[in-house]
Amino acid sequence: MPEGLLERLDKGPLICAEGYLFEAERRGYLSAGEFVPQIALEHPEVLAQIHRDFRHAGSDVIQAFTYNGHREKMRVIGKEDLLEPLNRNALKIAKSVATEPMDGLPDALIAGNISNTNIWDPDDPEACAEARRMFDEMAGWAADEGADFIIGETFYWAAEAEAALAAIRSVGLPAVMMLAPMANDAMQEGTSVAECSRRLEAQGAAVVGMNCFRGPQTMWPLLSEVRAAVSCPVAALPVPYRTTAEQPTFFNLNDHGNCQCPAPHGRTFPTALDPLYCNRYEIRAFAERCLAAEINFLGVCCGASPVHIREIAEACGRIPPAARYRERMENHFMYGSNERIPGAYKALGDRA
């Protein structure tokens, strides 16, 4: 039998690329704000290439792009009839890329995905029941289509995360559960992220951790508390943006202190975050910090590009196919050390 999630984690770090929402939007195949992954039906070849690019960069996991592909979101855009075809097609695309030959790489693991529903309300039992039904159907489709495990992610309600975990466990697949607290640094019920993670582990999660909303700087303090609270593997998938103690999530980031943003909607999130991007070396440093703390399910969430995944892979001691194309500044026409570069051009580099 092929090695599964825990077998691979037993051998070392596991890299999981995410960030498909922003990457598909940047390529012109998804509407920001709405963030519904219709690309799985409308442009499956583009989605397959996104998966392929991240695998080439070092991702060990191909995660089906079903984030926001749940019944409530499909109702919002008036396309509920496309719900099951979207989910199944996304899973089929993930499976096809995970198993296609690529530079001698082993097959990637296939992850199903369920996420925050944005309708969870502890004061509305019917809303909670509807969210549970949504989790059940999506987990069922992931199991039907051959997922190796399911990622439940971006939960800011502890009880919603527990409901998602129950749905994943009911189909017999390992669960990776990731939390995304808002700016108050805790789950919406007031439970700490560490305590919620501890409960999820006790309820059968194979991996617990955090994803999205927070960049490396503001994810780390909470993540380190999670690592201390649990004994299972821990996941760390930040967004690649420079969130701060004053602005701990990317939802309210100012553009270098300037509250005025030229975006039509008046804020940097989600389409004017570009000046606040972490560079690749910052992402690598975060990965190295995680590895030193024995946090070994690693990736990058919304805003990720393949180069970030390559940096994580190399931090893990890997040589992914994309490593062939890492920078070679020694051959740059002004800043290089290559003997063929004329001295006059090197001098230009000092003045440019």
N, C-alpha and C positions, 0 to 999 in steps of 0.2 A: 504494500500500500504506500502511496506517496506520503511524505511527511506533512503533517498538519500544522496548525497554528502553534500549539504548545511545543511540539517537537522542534520546530524551527527556532522558537524563542529559547529553548533549552541550549541550542548550539551558539546563540549569540543574538545580536540586535536584528530586528525586523523593521524594514523600511516600508512605509505605506504612504504613497502619494495621494493627496487630496487636492482641493482647490479648483475643482472642475468648473464650478459656477463662474468664477472670475475669469478663468482661462477661456471658457467658451464665449463669454461676453466680449473679451478682448479680441477674439477672432471673428466676432460679428455674427454669432449663431445663437445668442441668448439675450433676453431683455433684462437689463439691470433693474433692481427693485422688485420686479415680478419674480425673477429667478426660478422659472419653471424649466426643467430639463427636457423640453420638447425636442432637443437635438437628437435624442435617442431614437426618435421616429422620423424627424424631418431631414437630418443629415447624419445618418449612422456612420458614414465613412469618415466624417470629421471627428466624431467622438472616438472612433477606433484609433485615429491618428493621435489624438490627445493621450489616450491610454498608452499607445505605443511609445510616444515621446518620453513619458514619465518612466516607463519600464526601461527604456534605453538608458535613461539617466541613473537607474539604480533601484527603482521601486520593486520590492519583493511581492507586492500585493496589487492586484487590479480590483479596484472598488467599483462596483456597479454604480453608475451615475443616476441614483434615484433620490438623492437629497431634494426635498421639496416635491418629490413626485408622489405625494400622498393625496388621499381623496379630497381633503379640505382645500388644498391648493388648486387641485384640478377644478373644483367647484368655483373657486374665485375667478378663474379665467374661463369658466363655462365649457370645460372640455372633460367632464368627468367620464365620458364614454371612452376616453383614451387612456384611462388610468392603468388598467391591466396590461394592454399592449405596450405602453411605455415602460412599465416595470419589467416585463418579460424581455423586451427587446434590449433594454439596458443591460440586463443580466447576461443575455446571449452575446452581446458585443464584448463585455468584460471577459467572458469565458473564451471567446475566440482569440482575443489578444493575449490572454494569459498562457495559452498553450501553443501559440505559433512559434516556430523556431526563430531565435534571435541571438546571434553571436555566441552560441554555445551556452546560453543561460539556461538554468533549470526552469521548468514551468513556474509561473507565478501563482500565488494563492488567489482565490476568487472570493471577494467579500461582498455580501449583500449589505444593504444600508437602509436603516430607518432613523428618523430624526425627530426633532422638536416639531410639534404640530401647530403651535401658536394658538391653540384653542383650549389648552389645559386650564381648568379653573376649579380649584378645590371647593368653591361655593356652588358649582354647577355640576351635579352628578351626571347629567346627561352628556355634557361636554366631555367629561372624563371617560365615560363609557364609549363615546364615539371615538375618542383618541385610541382607546384600547382595541376597538374593532379595526381601526386603521393599521395599528401595529400588527395585529394578527394576520391580516390579509397580506401585508407586505412581507412579513417573515415567511409566510407560507409560500409565496411566489419565489422567494430567494431559495428556499429549500428545494422546491420543485425543479428549479433551473440549475441545481448543482453547486451552490455556493459552499465554500469550505468553512466559512464562519460568517457572522453578521456583525457589522458595526452599528451600534446605537449611539448617536452623537448629538452634540450641541444642545444638551438639556440644561435648562436653568431652573426647572422645577424638579425637586428630588423625587416626588411621587410619580411624576411622568417618566423619569428614568427607570424607576423600579417597574412600572407597567411595561415599558419597552423591553426590559430584561426578561420579564415573565413571558412575553410573546416569543422572544428568541429562544428561550429555554424550552418552550412548549414544542418547538419543531426539532429539538435535539441537536442544535448547532452551537458551537462555542460562541460566546458573546464578548465583544470588546466594547466597553461602555465608557463614553467620554462626556464630561460635563463642561459647561460654558457659562460660568457665573457672570451676571451683569456687574456693573460698576460697584455694587455694594460688597463685593468679595465673598458672597455667600449665596446659597441656593435661595429661591424666592420664599421658601417657608422659614428661612432663618437658619437652617442647618448649614454647618460648615461644609466646604467642599471635601475636606478630609473625612469627616464623619459620613457623608453621603457615599463616598468611595468605599469606606469600610463596610457599610451596609450592602452595597452592591456586590462586593467580594463575598460577603457572607451569604448572599442570595444566589451565588453561583456564577458570577461574572468571571471569565478567564483572565481578562485584562481590564484594568480601570485606569482612568486618567483624565486628561483635559484636551480640548480642541477649540479652535476658532476664537473669535471675539478679541483675544488678547495676543499681543506680540510677545516676543521672548522676555522682555524686561518685566512685564507685569504678570506673565504667567508663572514665572519661576517661583516666587514666594509661596503661592498656593500649591504649586506642583511639588515642591519639596515637602510640604506638609502631607500631601497625599502619599508620597513615597514612604514617609515615616509611619503612616497609619495602616498600611496594608502589607501583606507578604507576597501577593501575586505580582506578575509583571505590570509595569506602569507605562501608560501612553502619554506622549507629549507631541501635540501637533498645533503649534501656534500659527497665527497669521503673520506674514512677513512685513509688519508695519511697526513703527517706533512708538508704541503706546507708552504712556508715562504714568507715574503715580497720581498725577492730577487728572489724567484722562486715560484710565486703565483699559478701556476697550476702544476698538476702532470706530465705533458708532459716532463718537463725538470729538474725534481728533480735529484740532485746529491746524491750519496750514502754517507751520512754523510760528505759532502764536497769533496769527492773523485770523480773527473770527469771520472775516468776510471771505466767502468762497465764490468764485465765478460760476460754479455749477448752477444750473437753473433751479435746483431744489435747495440751494443755499447752504449745503454742507459738503464736507469732503467725502463722506461715505455715501455711496460706494464707488462713485465714478471719478473722484478727484483726489484720490489718496496717493497718487503717483509720487509727489515730492516727499512723502513720509515713508517710503519704502526702505526696508532693511536691505543692505547689500548681502551678497552671497557669503561673505566672510563672517558677518554677524550671525547668519544662520548656522554656519559651520561651528562657530564658537559656542552657540547654544547647544548644538548636538553634542559637542565634546563635553560640555558641562553636564548634560543629561547622562552620557555614558559613564562619566566618573561617579555619578550618583546611582548607578545601576537602574537607570530609566532607559528601557531598550526597545520600546515600540515607538518608532520615531517617524515624523513626517512634517509636512507643512500644509496648512489649510488655506482658506480663501486668499487669493493673491499669489499662490505658489506658482513658480515656473520650474521647468525641468532642471535648470541650473542649480536651484536650491536643493533639489533631491540629489543631484550629483555631489554637491558639497557634503551632504549628510552621509552618502555612501562612502565617500573617501574618508570622512572622519571615522567611519566604522572599519576602515582598513580594506575596503573593497576597491576594485578597479572595474567600474561599470563600462559598458561600451562607449558611453559619452565621454569618458576620461581621455579618449584619444584626442578630443578637441578642447582640452583645457587650455588656458591662456599660455602663450609662448612669447612673453614680452621681450625675450632676447632677440627676436626677429623684427621688432617694431622699427619703423623707419626713422624715428627720432630717439626713442628711449631704449633701443636694443643694444646688446653687447656684441652682436655678430660682427665679425671683422670686415664684412662687406659693406657695412653701413658707413657712409662717408662722415668724417668728423664734422664737416660743415652742417650736416643735417642733425647730428647730435647736438650741436650748438643751438640750432633752432629750438630744440626741445627745452633748453634752459630758459629761452625767452618767450616761448609760446604762452 
